[in-house]
Amino acid sequence: KYHHTNLDGVKGFPEDAVIKAVQAVRTLFDPSASVDANPRLLARIEEVRSLIGDGNIPRVRFLLCSNGQSWKRPEAQAIIDREQFPDRVRFEHVNHDQLIHILQSTEPVRDTLSFVGKAIVEDLNYARVFVGKIPVAELARLMEKHGDRLLERNIRRYLGLHGNRVNEAIQKTLRDPDMRSNFYFYNNGVTLICERFDYNALQSENHKVRVESLQIINGGQTSKTIQATLAGAQRALFPLQGEDAHVLVRLYQVPRDAGPSVQTITYAINSQNPVDLKDLRSGDERQKKLEMSMKDLGFDYRRQRTESTLTAKDISVGTAAEAVLSVWRERPQRAKFREGELFAKSYEDIFTSELTAAQVVIAVMLFRIAENKRKRPPANAPELVRYASNFIALLMGRYLLSDLQLTLDKLDHRTFADARKHVEDNGDGYFDRAVQELKDALDKLYGGQPVSPQRLAATFRRG
């Protein structure tokens, strides 16, 4: 809330806004509460609430922000107290005073970094650069001593080990005696900035570098993962000296008054196009063969990312993976809700040596019909259409093979033209038939009772 008519910073947070905040928490995170929202927003809300229904407990921190004082006590506070929220729900007021406090409370980090081996030092445009390598144990010591104070300028906080593919790979490398010595080559390194660094320029190697106002602006995930791996309990389970592995460090000395320059460096380093698993798989022989085969069918397979807009004749590798996993591998819930695994755990299941370009194109055609109707449901379409596009595509694939009297292995360049014509002529009919079949299945599953959007979301997510 911005009090534009009172800039003295004394106006209290409005009581009616506190009431709305409380209602929002009650409504959004209570699976049984009714919500009045547009259909697209409601579908997203119900997906979240279906997760809660499965036992995933949310932790809510609601920030009431204004350029004035906190909500009046005891009137507005009583509104919150009456709700008897558990300790998993917190309401906090944030204003200019808190922001100033945060900005002023960070104590500068001063330390000495122990580099090993040779280093490169240069003066560039009123700044200095020190490039070298340090043992991972030194980075762990730095994180143990200063913690998140080193990450004030980092673009994100730690994403954790479990469920984060990159961080898990870092830890796996550090634990493997055969891979550990090559950690320097596997990792992109860490970028640090400081207001000043000093070292003995007469020394040829193994420098001790004193730094002032040190910050990690790139490599926070690496640093925290190294810290977690070398921590006490982990270290007991997986003995690791830490001197066996090294990490590249780029240390920039930037003047104190170069605020915008620091921000520009941070942005530039962290905004370069990331390489994900799709990119890494693009050089796979199977991907190259699909690209060549698809050209013969009149389609362009985009196995590599590109800036150009996709047309109806273009098929991206991501869309191909989701379509094939849904339609031909019959795992629609994994394709829809585990997108991050498409080019990891599911890659070998999707892109088998038997997969033909014709199968990919037909799967994508069916999937696109279902997806387009999910985004723009036909008049009087049942609610399940918003949640079941991957399942609908699966059933459409079954109908097509049945009409063609083919098994999947026979769907290739020889039968492609006939299959494509069937999809173009019967696609909408296949869609309607699949929707009806799913509707009948839901009626059987729930005994003909009305099924809420929340339950629909959960049903299709669980497969």
Buried (B, 14 or more C-beta within 10 A) or exposed (E): BEBEEEEEEEBBBBBEBBEEBBEEBEBBBEBEEEBEEEEEEBBEBBBBBBBBBEEEEEEBEBEBEBBBBBBBEEEBBEBBEEEEBEEEBEBEBEBEEBEEEEEEEEEEBEBBBBBBEEBEBEEEEEBBBBBBBBBBBBBBBBBEEBEBBBBEBBEEEBBEBEEBEEBBEBBEBBBEEEEBEEBEEEBEBBBBBBBBBEBEEEEEEEBEBBBBBBBBBBBBBBBBBBBBBBEEEBBEEBEBEBEBBBBBBBBBBBEEEBEEBBEEBBEEBBEEEEEBBBBEBBEBEBBEBBBEBBEEBEBBBBBEBEEEEEEEEBBBBBBBBBBBBBBBBBBBBBBBBBBBBBBEEBBEBBBEEEBBBBBBBBBBBBBBBBBEBBEEBEEEBBBBBBBBBBBBBBBBBBBBBEEBEBEBEBBBEEBBEEBBEBBEEBBEEBBBBBBEBBBEBBEEEEEEEEBBBBBBBBBBBEE
